[in-house]
């Protein structure tokens, strides 16, 4: 009887090999290519953040749980676009720590790659903030969208270092697991189905993701400055120093959640040479 291949997912061992191999390609990609893909990713994640904000203005009608669950699902669309379109997000690029642990790239290669991607993500996110302001989307739903956009950034600025760090660890744990399981899929449908629930936890549980912070916080600061009439009563608007205070623990937490809790753990589990990984017949 003839064997049929290709109808099942890649095994965890095969995914581990793919993560290592893809990490080498990413780290050695030309600088301009990395930067442009990072800018795209910043835009995609920000689109997901805008979609999330739009859903949350319906919280009074939908209820707290339903609004955040639906918001989390629509937020995942931004990350799904980034993964399927091949864009580079700092958070999922924490998986390159596995490539470094396998001695396939140097620490310098890893840190330079992360630096380029995070700066590019920031540029892409700022571009989406500019488009949000230019298009006057804050006026949608009689200004409720703009008011809620301000509230999101304010809420993040009120979190403590420990809260931001803990939520960021959990946030990138979800992201990197989502990307890991998507690499086990053989089709676009496989990948989307695998990613959507882990990614939806980001918005639903209000976990933290540095690229989303790059969008939410500048949007709040600039929107409050340009349209002060949208500022809710009794709200204190964060400044640039507040943005930096939020960004630092979120970056640290994302690195721990992705690099240590996913990449290094799987490296320890599958710490063999690539030639020793089992592979299917062609």
C-alpha positions in Angstrom: 0.0 0.0 0.0 1.4 3.4 -1.0 2.1 5.8 1.9 0.6 9.2 2.0 2.7 12.0 3.3 2.0 15.7 4.0 -1.4 15.3 5.7 -0.1 15.8 9.3 1.8 18.5 11.1 5.6 18.7 11.5 6.8 17.1 14.7 8.1 19.2 17.6 11.6 18.0 16.7 11.2 19.2 13.1 9.9 22.5 14.3 13.0 22.9 16.5 15.2 22.3 13.5 13.2 24.8 11.5 13.4 27.5 14.2 17.2 27.1 14.3 17.6 27.2 10.5 15.2 30.2 10.1 17.1 32.0 12.8 20.4 31.8 10.9 18.7 33.2 7.8 17.1 36.1 9.7 20.3 37.0 11.5 22.3 37.1 8.3 19.7 39.0 6.2 20.7 42.3 4.7 20.2 45.3 6.9 17.7 47.1 4.7 15.7 44.0 4.2 15.5 43.5 8.0 14.5 47.1 8.6 11.8 47.2 6.0 10.3 44.0 7.2 10.4 45.3 10.7 8.6 48.5 9.7 5.9 46.4 8.0 5.5 44.3 11.2 5.1 47.5 13.3 2.3 48.6 11.0 0.6 45.2 11.0 0.6 44.9 14.8 -0.6 48.5 15.1 -3.5 47.7 12.8 -4.4 44.9 15.1 -4.2 47.4 18.0 -6.6 49.8 16.2 -9.0 47.0 15.5 -8.8 46.0 19.2 -9.6 49.6 20.2 -12.6 49.7 17.9 -14.1 46.6 19.5 -13.6 47.8 23.0 -15.7 50.9 22.5 -18.7 48.5 22.5 -17.9 47.2 26.0 -21.1 48.7 27.5 -23.2 46.8 25.0 -21.1 43.6 24.8 -20.0 43.3 28.4 -16.5 43.2 29.8 -15.6 39.6 29.0 -17.2 39.5 25.6 -15.6 42.8 24.5 -12.1 41.7 25.5 -12.5 38.2 24.1 -13.6 39.5 20.7 -11.0 42.3 21.0 -8.3 39.7 21.6 -9.3 37.7 18.6 -9.3 40.8 16.3 -5.9 41.9 17.7 -4.4 38.6 16.7 -5.1 39.6 13.0 -2.2 42.0 13.1 0.2 39.3 14.2 -1.2 36.7 11.8 -0.6 39.2 9.0 3.0 39.7 10.1 3.7 36.0 10.3 2.1 35.1 7.0 3.5 38.1 5.1 7.0 37.4 6.4 7.4 40.6 8.4 9.7 40.7 11.4 8.4 41.4 14.9 10.8 41.8 17.8 8.8 39.6 20.2 8.7 36.5 17.9 12.3 37.2 17.0 13.2 36.2 20.5 13.1 32.7 19.2 16.5 33.4 17.6 17.9 32.8 21.1 17.5 29.1 20.2 19.8 29.6 17.2 22.3 31.4 19.4 22.1 28.6 22.0 22.9 26.1 19.2 26.1 28.1 18.4 24.9 29.0 14.9 25.0 32.8 15.4 27.0 34.9 17.9 25.7 37.0 20.7 26.7 40.0 18.7 24.6 38.8 15.7 21.6 38.3 18.0 21.8 41.6 19.7 22.4 43.5 16.4 19.4 41.8 14.9 17.1 42.5 17.8 18.2 46.2 17.8 17.4 46.7 14.1 14.0 44.9 14.4 12.9 46.8 17.5 13.8 50.2 16.0 12.0 49.2 12.8 8.9 48.1 14.7 8.9 51.4 16.5 9.1 53.3 13.1 6.2 51.2 11.7 4.1 51.8 14.8 4.7 55.5 14.7 3.7 55.5 11.0 0.3 54.0 11.9 -0.1 56.5 14.7 0.4 59.3 12.1 -2.2 57.7 9.8 -4.6 57.3 12.7 -4.3 61.0 13.4 -4.3 62.1 9.8 -7.5 60.2 9.0 -9.3 61.6 12.1 -10.5 58.1 13.1 -10.6 59.3 16.7 -13.9 61.0 15.7 -15.6 57.7 15.0 -18.6 56.8 17.1 -19.0 60.4 18.2 -15.5 60.5 19.5 -15.7 57.4 21.6 -12.9 55.8 19.6 -10.6 58.6 20.4 -11.6 58.7 24.0 -11.0 55.0 24.4 -7.6 55.2 22.5 -6.5 57.7 25.2 -7.8 55.5 28.0 -5.7 52.5 26.8 -2.4 54.4 27.0 -3.3 56.0 30.3 -4.2 52.6 31.8 -0.8 51.2 30.7 1.0 54.1 32.2 -0.6 53.5 35.6 0.7 49.9 35.9 3.7 49.2 38.2 7.0 47.9 37.0 6.2 44.4 38.3 2.8 44.4 36.7 4.2 45.4 33.3 7.1 42.9 33.6 4.8 40.0 34.6 2.3 40.7 31.9 5.1 41.1 29.3 6.5 37.7 30.2 3.1 36.0 29.8 2.5 38.1 26.6 5.6 36.9 24.8 5.2 33.4 26.1 1.8 33.4 24.2 3.3 35.0 21.1 6.3 32.7 20.8 4.2 29.6 21.4 1.8 30.8 18.8 4.6 31.2 16.2 6.1 27.9 17.3 2.9 25.9 16.7 2.3 27.8 13.5 5.6 26.4 12.1 4.2 22.9 12.6 1.4 23.7 10.1 1.7 22.9 6.4 -0.9 25.3 5.1 -2.1 28.8 5.7 -5.2 27.4 7.4 -3.1 25.3 9.7 -1.0 28.3 10.7 -4.0 30.6 11.3 -5.9 28.1 13.4 -2.8 27.3 15.4 -2.0 31.0 16.1 -5.4 32.6 16.8 -6.2 31.5 20.3 -2.7 31.9 21.9 -2.5 35.4 20.2 -6.0 36.4 21.3 -4.9 36.0 24.9 -2.8 39.1 24.5 -5.8 41.4 24.2 -8.3 39.3 26.2 -6.1 39.1 29.3 -4.5 42.5 28.7 -1.0 41.1 28.5 1.8 43.3 27.3 3.6 43.4 23.9 6.3 46.0 23.2 5.2 46.7 19.6 1.7 47.3 20.8 3.1 49.7 23.4 4.9 51.5 20.6 1.5 52.2 19.1 -0.8 52.7 22.1 1.4 55.1 24.1 2.4 57.6 21.4 -1.2 57.5 20.1 -2.4 58.5 23.6 0.2 61.3 24.0 -0.3 62.8 20.6 -4.0 62.5 20.5 -4.4 64.2 23.8 -2.1 67.0 22.6 -3.9 67.5 19.3 -7.5 66.9 20.5 -7.6 67.7 24.2 -11.4 67.8 24.0 -11.3 63.9 23.9 -9.5 63.6 27.2 -11.9 61.9 29.7 -12.5 63.8 32.9 -10.1 63.2 35.7 -7.5 61.5 33.5 -3.8 62.3 33.7 -2.1 62.1 30.4 1.3 60.3 30.3 4.4 61.9 28.8 7.5 60.7 27.1 9.1 59.7 30.4 6.0 57.6 31.2 6.3 55.9 27.8 10.0 55.0 28.5 9.0 53.8 32.0 6.5 51.4 30.5 8.7 50.3 27.6 11.6 49.1 29.7 9.9 46.4 31.8 7.8 45.3 28.8 10.9 44.7 26.7 12.6 42.9 29.5 9.5 40.8 30.2 9.1 40.0 26.5 12.7 38.8 26.3 12.3 36.5 29.3 9.0 35.1 28.1 10.2 34.4 24.5 13.9 33.7 24.8 14.0 31.9 28.1 10.6 30.3 28.6 10.2 29.1 25.0 13.5 29.2 23.0 15.9 28.0 25.7 13.4 25.4 27.1 13.0 23.8 23.7 16.8 24.0 23.1 17.3 22.0 26.2 14.7 19.5 25.2 16.0 19.1 21.6 19.7 19.9 22.1 21.0 17.7 19.3 22.8 18.4 16.1 20.4 19.1 13.1 21.5 15.9 11.4 20.1 13.9 14.3 16.6 15.3 14.1 14.2 12.8 12.5 12.8 13.9 9.2 10.1 12.5 6.9 10.8 10.9 3.6 10.3 13.0 0.5 
